[in-house]
Amino acid sequence: MRIIELRHNQTRTNKMLNIVPVFIGVYYSFLYLLFYFLIIFSIK
């Protein structure tokens, strides 16, 4: 019983870890776009 419970927790943490890089990617792409627009407006 204990081993099954542990495996269930591992799969849950793996799902969480798979979600984390997606959030980081979205966050960085958003910052990049914001920076890009700031540069364009500063040139104009």
N, C-alpha and C positions, 0 to 999 in steps of 0.2 A: 504493500500500500504506500509506503513512504517513497519508494523509488518512482512510482507513477505520479505522485504528487509533485515530486521534484522536477520530473520531466515536463509536467504541465506548466510549472512556473518558468522553466527554461524557455519553452516555446513562447510564452507570454512576453518574457523579456526580449527575446529575439525579434518578435513583432515590433516591440517598442523601439529597439535599436534600428530596425529597418526604416521606421518612420522618421527618426531623428535626422539622418542625412538629407531627406527630402525637405524638411523644415529649414535646415541650414542653407540648402541650395536656393530655396525660394527667398529667404532672407537676404542672401548675398546678391541675388539677381535684382531684387527690389532696391537695395542700396546702390548697386551699379547704375540702374536706370535713373535713380534720383540724382546721382552724381553727374551723369551724362546730361540730364536736362538742365542742371545748374550751370554746367560749362557752356551749353548752347545759349542760355539766357544771358550769361555774363559776357559772351562774345557780342551778342546783339546789344 
